[in-house]
Amino acid sequence: MTSKFLRFFSPFTRITTEIRKPEREISFKDKIIYTLVILIIYIIMSNIPIYGIQTDQGTDYYYWLRVILASKRGTLTEMGIGPIVTAGLIMQLLQGSKLINVNMGDPTDRALFTGAQKVIAIALTIFQSIAYIKGGAFGEIESTMFEILIFLQLFIAGQVIILLDEVLQKGYGLGSGVSLFIATGVAGQIFWNAFSFIDVSAAGSDFLPRGIIIAFFQVLFSSNQFPGGHKQAGEEIGIMDLWIRKAGAPGLLGLVTTIIIFLAVIYVQTMQVEIPLTYAGHKGYRGKYPMKLLYVSNIPVILAQALYANFLFFGQILWNQVESHPTWEVWIRFIGRFEQADAGVNASHLQPIGGLLYLITPPQGLSYILDPANDQNAGGLFLHSVGYLLIFITICIVFGRIWVEVSGLAPRDIAGQIINSKMQIPGFRRSEKVIEKILKRYIPTLTIMCGIIVGLLSFTADFLGALSSGTGLLLSVGIIQNYAETIGKEAAAESMPGMGGLLGM
């Protein structure tokens, strides 16, 4: 029986724009072309500024959400994939917690489910667009007419992003728009921090680019002091000084950390526990049910970072009310004290420096702790780093366990899937409760280990100043690996059509 919740959205789904499924089989070559075209459109949108705003005004309240949302400040992708991800998360939580009844095997239920998700995404686009404008994220806007114009730009851009994602989801391209846009944003950030020519040197000093690879060769072949000389603010900078850099620019340590995190995530994702299975109807058939060490993937760290980002978002809003509400100052300072960030080029966000929100703020990096100017605060910075790590890993574990329960990954859910597929564990009675009891030996432990590993990897990347955020690196590695598997399957299925069913395509 279709849920009343889904039937409520039925009239709205009829008036939304929908991408039809392809009437013919899309070739692998065409899927690649569709994917590249969609990616190019998104990149172009992320470089078109919103007409009617000045990006150097206002506070970037959403700075901490940029990586997760694949967004870029002051452009048509200001909201990024936020409405899509939020709508998908809401629907999955409702389905996983059994608050709505959905039979995904029924085409009608499945269509209503995806339609409701799109309607919620559109509603969130409208709500967030208004919140952006009225919340002062764009600074002072000249008139109501400009507010309406900005809203229309954000709304139309949001609809285009939803449709771009739907084109890929319907089978015209590879993967999903959400994954593609996140991986592209992280890859662009890494490329920028590695090869950017933007000058980050102090006033009156020689040119020193932001990109660490360019800076390395700049210092190596500097005419001032070959092979290790570059002067900045009256001091000589050698190659060893490039290992840890200031002014928000990454160092060689960050480059090495990025490479190590990539390799570590790929290695960990290959580790898994395999439960032997046999087919109840054919004694000779044997199979395996694999459970990866990263059982819930990157979900815990994504949810933890999203929670942190929302806390920091509301904390910044409260801090900006200190002057207008002096009677609240004590409580606001207890929640969080902020100062304008000094993170190099175009720093426009507020950085927590005290209060409860400071405890959940990622450490500013090893370079900040080793800075001689911060010697007096080195002990406090070290304690902050350790405290942040413990809190972060704890939250990752908690979110991982919650996600297992609501997303169909709990032992009872997996046991039901095994029974429904007419499989059983050899040597044990074919009973759902028996299989559930066996799975409980593994799944809770894997969930805890997954939370610890992804939390530790994310923290390490942030602490050692990787070329992108820890969350971004974890997401991008998983997405790239999934794309590599998808491309391999698509290529094999096209060259040998008979393998399509075997590969689950």
N, C-alpha and C positions, 0 to 999 in steps of 0.2 A: 504493500500500500504506500502510495506516494505521500511524503511528509507534507503537512499543511504549510510548513515554513517554505518549502520549495514551490508549492502551488501559489503562494502569495506573490512570488516574483514572476509568475508566468505571464501576466499582462505586460510587464515591463520588458521581458525578453523579446517580445514580438516587435518592439519598436527600436531595438538596438541593432546596430550594423553587425552583420555576421559574415564571416568568410566561409564559403562553401568548401566542402571536401573535394579534392581533385576527382574528376570523373574518370581519369585514366591513371595508370601507374606512372609516377614521376621518376624519371631516370636519375641515376646517381649524379650525373653531370649537371642536370637541371637543378637538383637539390643544392649542389654546391653553389650554383649561380644565384639561386634564390637567397641562400644564406648570406652570400657576400653582398648582394644588393641591399638586403635588410640591414646588414652591419654598416654599410656605407651611409645609408639614410640616417641611422642613429648617430653616427659620428658627425655627420653634417649638422644634425639638430643640436648636438652637444657643443657646437661651435657657433651657433647663431644666437646672439644676445637677445634678451627680451626687450622689446621696444618700450620705452617709458620709464626705465629704472636706471639708477646709477649704481654699479656693482661695488663702488668704493664706499657706499653709505650703508648703514645698518649693520647689525651683527649677524654673523652666519650661525644661527641657532642650530642648524642641521649639519654642522661640520662633522660631528661624530657619527652621522648616519650615511655619509656620502658613499663609502665603499660598499656597504650593504645594499644601498639603493641604486648604485651605478648612476649617480646624478652628478651634475656639474653646476656650480653656483652661477646664477645670473643668466643661464641659457634656457633654451626650450626644454632641456632635460633637467630642469630644476628639481622636479619631483621624481625623476627617474622611474624606476619600476616599483616605487613605494606602494601605490594603490593596488597593483597586481599582486605583489607579495603579501600585503596585509589581507586582501580579500581571500587569497588562497589559504592563508594560515587560519583565518576565521572559519572557513568552510571545512577545512580538514579537522580542526579541533571539534567542531560541532558534530561531524560525522564520526570521528574516533571516539568521542565521549558518549555516543549513542543518543545525543539530544535530537538528532534528525535521523529518520530512517531512509536510507538510500540503497537501492540495489543496483550496483554499478554494472551488473550484467544485463540489466533492462535498458534498452536504448532510450526509452522515454524518461526514465529516472536520470540517466546519465546526461541527457540533453538539458533537463531542468536544473541539474546540479551545476553544470558548466555555465548555463544561462544566468542562474542566480549569482554565481561567482563574478560574472562580467558586470552585472547590474551593481553589485556591491563595489566593485572596482571603480565604476563610473561615479557612484555616489561619493566615494572617498576622494576621487579626483576633484569634485566640486568642493567638498568640505575642506580639503587641504589647500586648495587654491585660495579660498576665502581666508583661511587661517594664515597663510603666508602673507597676504596683503595687509590684513588687519593687525597681524602680530608684529608688524614693523620689520620683517626680514629684509625688505627692500628699502628701508629708510623712509624718508619723507617722499610721498607721491604728490605731484602737483595738484591734481584735481580728481573729482569723481570719474570724469570721463577717462582719465588715464588708468584709474583703478579697474574700470570695466574692460578697457583694452587689454590690460595685463591679465585679467581673469580669463578673457577669451583666448589669449595666446596659451596660457597654461592649460586650459580645458581642452582646446583642440590638439595641442601637443600630447596631452595625456591620452586622448582617444587614438591618436596615430600610434603611440607606443603600444597600447592594448591590441590594436589591429596587427601591428608588426609581430607581436608575440603569437597572436592567433594564427597567422600565416604559417609560422614554423610548427606550431602545435598540430595544425590540421594535416601535416605531412608534406607540405610543399618544400620545406627545407630540412635541416638537420638540427636536432636538439630542441631547445626552447629559447625564446627571446630573453627570458630572465637570466638564464645561465650565460648566454652569449654576451649580453650587455655587461654583466658583472665581470666576466673574464676579460673583456675588452678594456674596461675601465682600469682594472688592476694592471694589465699588461701595459697600458698607456702610462700609468703612474710609474711603473718600473723603468720603462724606456726613458721617461722624462728625467727621472733621478739618476739615470746612468749616462745619458748623452745630451742633457740640456746645456746650452751655451749662455744661459742667463747668469749675469754677474752677481755673485754674493760676497764679494770682497769688501773690506771696510773702505770708507771714503779716503781718497788720497793714496790708495795702494794700487798695486798692479792688478790687472784683470785675472780673476779666478772664477771659472764657471761652476755652476751648480752641479752639473752632471759629474759623478765621481770618476768615470772612465776618462772623460775629457779633461777633468782637473788633474788626473794622474799624469797624463802625457804632457799637460801644460807645465806642471812642476818639473817633470823629468827632463824636458827639453827647454826649460827656461834659460834665457840668455843671461839672467842675473847670476846664476850660480849652478852651472851644469856639473853633475847630474842631479843635484838635490836642492835647488834653490828657487825660492819665490818669496818676494817681500810683501808683507801685508801689515799695514799700520806700524811700520818700523821694525817688524820682527821677521826673521827668515822662517819660511815654512818649507820643511823637507818632506820627502815621501812618507816617512814614518808618521808625520803629523796628519797625513791624509787618512790614516786608519780610523781616526775619530775626529769628525769635524763639527763645528758649531754652526750657528745661524740657520739651523733647520735644514742644512744640507747634509746628505748622507756621506759616509766615509767608506773606505775599503772594507772595514769590518761589516758594514751593512750589506755590501755586495756579496761578501763571503757568506754571511748569515742567510741571505736570500737563496743562494745556491744550495746551502746545506738543508734549509727548511724544505725546499722543493724535493730534494732527494730523500729526505727523511719521511715526508708525507707519502711519497710514491712507494717507499719500502714498507711502511707500516700498513698501507692499504692492501698490500699483497698478502699479509698475514691473516690467516683465518683458521677457524675450527670447523671440521667437517663431521657431520653426524651421518653414519651409514644408514641407508634405507633399502628396503626391498619392496617390490610390488606384490601386493596381497594376492593378485590373481595369477601371477607367474613367478614361481619360486626362483627361477634362474636369473631374473632381472634384478640388477643391483644399481643403486645410485647413491648420491650424497647430497646432504643439505648443508651448504656452506654458510657459516656465520663469521663475518669479518671481525677482526680485532676492533676496528672502528665501526662498531655495530650500528650506531645511530649517526654515523658520518660526522659532518660538521654542524649538525643541527644544534647541539648544546652551546657551542661558542657563538653561533649566530644569534640565538635567543638571548644569551647573556649580554652580548654586545648591544643588541637592540634594547634590552632593559636598561643598561647603563646609559645609552644614548638618550633615551627618553627622560631618565632622571636628570641628566645634565642639561637637557633642553629646558625642562621646567625650572631647574636651578638657575639658569642664566636669566630667564624671564623674571624670577623673583629678585635676583641681584640687581637688575635694572630698575627695580621699584624701591630701592633703598632710599634714594634721595627724596622721592615723593611721599614715602611712608616711613619717616624716621622712627616711629614707635615700633615698627616691625624689625628694626635693625638687628637687635640681639638674636631673634629667632632666625632671621635670614642668614646671619653670619654663622650660626650654629649649623644650619643646613649646608651652606657652602659659600666661600668667599672666592671671588674671581678677579682676574686682571687681564688686560688685553694681551693676547699671545704675541710672542716675539719669535715666530717660527720662520723667519726669512721672508720670502717673496709673498706679498699680498696676504699677510696674516690678518684675518678678519674675525676670528673667533675668540671667545673668552676661555682662559685657562684656569681651572680650579687651583687655588693656593692654600685652602684651608677648609675646615668644616667636614661634615660627613661625606660630602660628594668628593672630597679630595682622596678619600680612601678607595674609591672605586674608579679613580682616574688612572689610565695606563701610565707607568713611569715615563719620564721624558727622555730616557735613554741613558746608556752608560756614559756618553760624552758629558751629560749634565752632572753626573755624580763625580766624574774625574776632573771636572773644571776646577782649577785652583781657587776661583772666586767663590766657590761653594763649599770650601773646606769645612766651614763651621756647620754647614747643614748636611754634610756627608752622612753622618750617622742617622739623622732623621730621614734622609732620602733612601737609605738602605732599608730601614724599617718599613718605610712606605712601600717599597718594592716587594719585600717579603709579605707584608700584610695584604697587598693587592693580589699577589699570586695565590695565597691561601684562600682569600674570599672568592676569587675568580674561579679557581678549580672547584671549590665547594658548590658554587652556583651552577657550573657546567655539569657536575654530577647530578644535582637536583633536577635541572632541566632535562638531562638525558633520561632520567628515570620517568619523569612525567611524560616525555615524548613517546617512550616505549609503550606506556599504558594507553595513550590516546591515538596512536597512529597505527595500531594493528601489529605491533612488533613484540607484544608480551608473549610469554610462554603459552598461555591458553589459546591465543590467536594463531600462533604458529602450529600448535598441536592440531587445531581444527583444520588448518590448511593441509597438513600432512594426511589427516584422516580423510578429508574430502577428495584428495588426489589418489586415494586407495593405496597409500604407501604405509609402511610400518617399519619400526626399528627392529632389526633381526635380534632374536633372543628374548624379545619382550612381547607381552600380550598386546594385541591391536586395540588399544583403548586410549581415548583422548586424555584421560586423567593420568595414565601411565606415562604417555609421551610428554605431557606437561611437566610431570615431576622430573623427568630426565632433563628437559630443557632448562628447568630452574637451576640446574647445576652450572649452567654456562651463561645464560642471558644476563642475569643480574651482575655477575662478575665482569662480563664484557662491557656492559653499560657503564660501570664505574671506571673501568680502565680506559674506555673511550673518552669519558669526561676528563680524566687526568691527562691523557696524552694530548688531546686537542687543546686543552687549556694551557698546558706547559709549552706546546709548540707556538701558540699564539702569543703568549707572554714573552718567550725567548725572542721572537721576531721583533716585537715592539721594543723590548729592553735593549737589544743590541743594535737597534736602528736600521732594520731591513729597509729595502727600497720601496716597500709598501707595508701596509699594516698587517699584523699577524692574521687577523680575520680574513683580509683580502687574499693573502697568500694561500691560506688553507682552502678558501673557496675556489680560487683559480686553479690550483693543482687538481682538485677533485673534478672540476668542470672540464679541464683540458684532458684528463685521463678518460672521462666519460665520452668526450668527443672523439678521442682516438679510437676507443672501442666501437663507437657507433659508426665511424667512417670505415673501420675495418670490416664490420658486419655488412654495411651497405655495399661496399666494393665486392665482397665475397658473394653476396646474394645476387648481384647483377651479373658477375662473371659466371656463376654457377646457380641458375635459378632454382634448382632442386634443393639448395641449402637454405632457402628462405624460411621454410617451416622449422628446420632444425635449429636455426639461429633465433627463433621466436619473433620473426618479422612478418 
